[in-house]
Amino acid sequence: MKRSAPLILGFALIAILANPAFAQRRSGNVNTPYGHFSASEMAQAGGNPEMAQEMRQQKQMMQYQQQMLKEQQQLMKEEAKRQEFLKKHPELAKPQTLSPRPAKKASKTSKKAKSATTDAAASKAEKAESNPAAGQTASKVNKAG
C-alpha cells in the first residue's frame, strides 16, 4: 500500500495537468462561444460568458469615448493657440479678399462679333414688334432653339 500511494499520486497529478480546462486556466485564457477571455475577465463576470462579452463591449465603448474626448481636447488646444496667434498678429486675422481684376480691353474682333450679335437680336425684336404674327412665330422659334 505504501508503495502504490506515490504511484497513484503521480497518475492523479498527470491527469490533472493534462486536463484541458486546467491548461486554459494556467495560460490565463478561457475559450467560450463568444471568443477568448482572460481568466480575470471571466472572474469579474462571475464565470458567465455573456456577461464577460457585455463587459468587454462596455470597456471598448469607454475607450472609444476617451479617445474622442482626447481628440476634442487636442483640437480645442490647437484652436486656442490659433486664436492667441491671431491676437498677436491682427493683420492676419482680417479676411483677405481678392481685389477684382481690371477688365481686359476687348480686341477689335471681339467688339465686332459682339455688336453683330446684338444688332441681329435687336433687328429680330423690332420685326416682332411691327408684325404680331411674325412675333409669335419668332418667340416659338426662340423657345424651341
N, C-alpha and C positions, 0 to 999 in steps of 0.2 A: 504494500500500500504506500509506503513511504517513497518507493522508487517511482511509482506511477503518478504521484502528485505533481512533480515538476513537469513531467511529460504532458499531463492534462492541462496544466497551466500554460505551457508553451503552445499547444494547439489552440487553446482559447485565445491567447494573445494574437496568434496568426489569423484566426478567424475574425477577430475584432478589427485588426488593422487592414484586412482585406475587404472589409465591408465598404461598399461604395459611399454610403451615407456618411460614414465616419471620415472617409477620404475627402469628401466635399467639405465637411466642416473643418478639417485640418487645413485645407487650402484656403478657406475663407470664402468660398463661393457656394451658392446653393442654386441648383437648376430648378426652375419652375416653368409652367406653361407660359408665363408672362416674361420669361427671359432669365438671365443670370442676375442674382442679387448677392451682395456680400452678406456675410453672417451677421454683421452689425445691423444692416438694413432689415434683415429678417427678424432679428431680435427686437428691434424697435417696433416692427409691425406685429409683433406677437406671434410670428410664425405664419401669418396669413398672407399669401402671395398677392391677393387682390389689394389688400391694404398697403403692402410694400410698393406695388405699382402706383397706387394713388399718391403715396408719399413721395415717390420719385418724381412724378409729374408736378407735384406742388413745388418740390425743390427746384426743378428745371424752370418753372414759371417764375419763381423768386429770383433765380439767377438772371433770367432774361430781363426782368423788371429792373434789377440792379444795374445791369449793363446799359439799359436805356436811360436810366437816371444819370449814370456817369457820363454818357454821351451828351445828354442835355446840359449837364453842369459844365462840360467842356465847351460846348457851343456858347453858353452864357458867358463864360470867362473870355472867350475869343471876341464876343460882341462887346464886352466891357472894355477890353484892350483897344478895340477898333474905335469905340466912342471916345476913349481917352486920347487916342492919337488924333482924332478929328478935332478935339478941343484944342490941342496944341497947334494944329495946323488947320485953321479955319478956311484957308483958301482952297483946300482940297475937299471941304465939306460942301461947297456950293455945287449944285448940279451943273455940269459942263454941257452947254448946248452948242450945237454946231451952228456957226453962222451960215446963213444961206449964201450959196454961190452966186456971184453976179451972172446974170443971164448972158449966154454966149450970143454974139452977134450972128444973126442968121445970114447965111450966104445968099447971094442974089438968086441962085437957082431955087432955093427953098422958098424964098419970098414969092417968086413967080408961080411955083407949084401951089402954094397956099392961096394966093389971090385967084388963081384959075379955079380952084375948087370952090372957094367961097362965091365967086362970080357965077358959077354954074348953079349952085344951090339957090342963090338969090334970084336968078332968072327963072328957075323952076317955080319958086314960091310966087313970083309976080304973075306968071302964066296961070297958076292955080287960082289966084285971086280973081283974075279977069275972066276966067272961064270956069264956072262952078262944076260943070260936068267933067271937065278935064281934071279939076282939082280932086274930085272923088277918085278918079282913076289913079292919079298920081299918089294919093295917100294910100291907096290899096297896094300900089307897087312898092312904095316906101316901107309899108308894114311887112310885106312879103319878102322884100330884099333885105 
